[in-house]
Amino acid sequence: MFPLWLADHTGVRPATIDNYIRHYNGMVRPRFGSTRIGDIDERAVKAWVADLDSGAIRTKYGEPYTKGAIKTGVRRLLGSMLRYAMRRRWIMADPTAGVRLPRAPMQRVDAFTPAEARAIADAAGKLRTPTGRPCGRPMDRLIVLLLASTGMRPGEMAALDVRDVDLAHGTINVDKTMTKAEAGHYRYVQGDTKTPKGRRHLPIPPFLRDGLEELVAGRDGGEPLFTSPRGERLLYAQWSKRVFRPAMAAAGIDPDGRTLTLYSLRHTFASVAIAAGADVKTLQELMGHEDATVTLNTYAAAFADRRVEVTGAVSDAFDDALGQTPTDGHF
């Protein structure tokens, strides 16, 4: 049934299809791949979820599945397949509907500090080959700072064209990303970004303006903004391996228990914005999330860290007000 269900997902990103196939082969197929669709009941689903949660069923690398992966397997794969069968009247009910999923802990996203991002950017611009030949470029430094100060996704950065930099209005137009050309292959093309409205306009931080002006000067608007040393459009996964990771090492960044990747630069922007007082809705629009719930779920810990600060500010405001207004002991 899985091939029929998958074929029904027209217009879905190839990378998403790959994700469905990977989760199906690892989680669903071993337990239900040879089971008749009408024989899958709530008891069987609950036992399967318990085995996933306990680690009795593991990934191909021998690791237990995360709570998020279990939710994907139950709701977005098996549950969706069963609802597909219901629409075709092959079964009467979805046995996953009443199954409670293990509660996921508050998601933690690891980020760099602004000082660490600056150190990585500086190191990226001064990188040398193992033989001592300079290979770092001003463009590499600019990429690190751009990702850390705008919250742009790496794929969105790589998809930028020269025309997307609007110096007159001080914004960068983000309306596409680098995405897989087809499922199962690693050839990338420009595709639509995840932003619900299709595009967003990100303000250019003042400290990036000079670098961007120099980068776009005299170039055709349709050219890729960021390029490889050969002048081709940048492939961010290769750039991360060739530039970002060596720059992070050269900068002497201590992970200190954090899981730090290129994507952590996006989290750096979010964490700094939240610390500066950004509300969920504004952050959602800047990050290009589908809705504010995604933003809140992703950065719940960062927002929670501001509770004491916010409560203190409210308390100070009332202290000032109560100190200036006579009271009778009642609030």
C-alpha positions, -999 to +999 in steps of 0.1 A: +000+000+000+029+024+007+037+028-030+000+038-037+000+062-008+033+077-019+022+081-055-007+102-042+017+128-028+020+149-059+037+183-056+057+173-025+093+182-023+117+154-033+135+157+000+102+151+018+096+120-002+131+108+007+122+114+043+090+094+041+108+065+024+135+065+050+111+065+079+088+039+063+117+015+057+131+020+092+100+022+113+068+010+096+078-017+072+096-040+097+064-042+118+035-037+094+050-042+059+036-077+055+003-071+075-030-068+058-043-032+061-075-044+077-056-064+103-039-034+118-058-025+150-052-001+179-036-028+201-010-035+175-003+002+170+001+008+207+025-022+210+045-008+181+047+027+196+058+012+229+086-007+212+097+024+194+097+044+226+116+018+246+143+014+219+133-022+211+130-009+175+160+012+165+174+031+135+198+013+111+226+030+131+215+012+163+202+044+179+167+048+195+142+068+176+135+103+190+100+114+201+097+135+171+106+107+147+080+085+165+054+111+159+063+113+122+061+075+119+027+073+136+009+104+125+025+114+091+032+079+078+011+050+092-018+072+102-018+090+069-017+057+050-046+044+071-066+076+064-058+071+027-073+036+030-104+050+048-110+075+019-111+046-004-133+026+020-108-002+024-111+002+061-137+018+084-115+036+110-080+048+116-066+027+145-038+053+152-064+080+161-068+070+198-031+062+204-013+085+228+022+093+217+052+097+241+056+133+252+085+149+236+108+169+259+112+206+253+133+209+221+168+223+225+184+241+197+221+249+199+234+282+187+266+302+186+271+334+205+275+365+183+312+365+193+316+329+182+299+337+149+322+366+144+353+345+151+342+318+126+335+345+100+370+360+105+386+325+103+366+317+072+380+347+054+416+337+063+416+300+058+447+283+043+452+250+026+472+222+044+502+235+023+497+270+036+482+286+005+455+312+013+420+299+003+397+320+024+376+346+006+358+378+018+327+361+004+331+332+029+333+357+058+302+374+045+282+341+042+288+333+079+278+367+090+247+368+067+234+335+081+240+345+117+225+379+114+194+372+092+182+338+102+183+327+066+183+289+059+215+277+042+195+266+012+180+300+009+214+316+010+227+294-017+197+302-039+202+339-038+208+358-071+224+392-074+191+408-081+178+396-047+199+422-029+179+454-029+204+480-016+180+509-024+155+496+001+180+478+024+165+444+021+173+409+007+145+392-012+141+355-001+118+336-024+136+304-033+158+277-019+181+250-032+162+217-032+166+182-045+158+179-082+142+145-076+139+120-048+168+097-043+193+119-061+217+146-049+213+171-078+200+204-065+179+231-083+163+263-072+128+257-058+102+274-037+111+283-001+091+270+029+079+305+036+040+304+035+036+336+015+063+325-010+088+352-001+100+375+027+121+406+027+148+406+053+165+438+064+202+441+056+222+446+088+243+477+084+276+459+090+269+437+059+260+465+035+295+473+024+304+437+017+272+432-003+277+463-023+311+451-033+298+416-041+270+428-064+289+456-081+290+453-119+274+418-119+243+406-139+212+404-118+206+367-127+240+355-115+242+335-083+251+358-054+274+334-037+297+312-058+323+284-055+359+292-062+351+280-098+324+306-101+295+282-100+265+285-077+275+275-041+264+241-029+261+248+008+268+212+020+301+212+002+308+248+014+301+237+050+326+208+047+352+229+028+350+262+047+326+263+076+339+233+096+376+242+091+368+278+101+350+267+132+381+246+141+404+274+133+384+298+155+388+274+184+351+271+192+344+249+222+310+231+217+307+227+254+281+200+250+263+218+221+257+202+188+269+229+164+264+228+127+260+252+098+222+254+107+232+266+142+239+300+126+202+303+119+195+295+156+220+321+166+198+348+149+167+335+167+183+333+201+197+368+199+164+381+186+145+365+215+170+378+240+165+413+225+127+410+231+114+397+197+078+384+199+068+351+184+049+366+155+077+388+144+102+360+147+080+337+127+079+362+098+116+367+099+124+330+100+099+321+074+081+295+095+047+281+084+030+295+115+038+308+150+033+274+165+064+261+147+084+291+160+072+286+196+078+249+196+113+253+181+124+280+204+103+273+235+134+269+257+147+303+246+114+320+253+112+302+286+147+316+295+132+351+294+105+344+320+125+358+349+136+388+329+100+396+317+086+390+352+112+413+367+104+440+341+067+438+349+075+439+386+097+470+382+069+487+362+043+481+390+068+491+417+072+524+399+034+528+395+026+518+431+053+540+444+038+570+427+001+563+434-014+562+470-029+529+477-052+515+505-034+482+506-055+467+478-042+460+443 
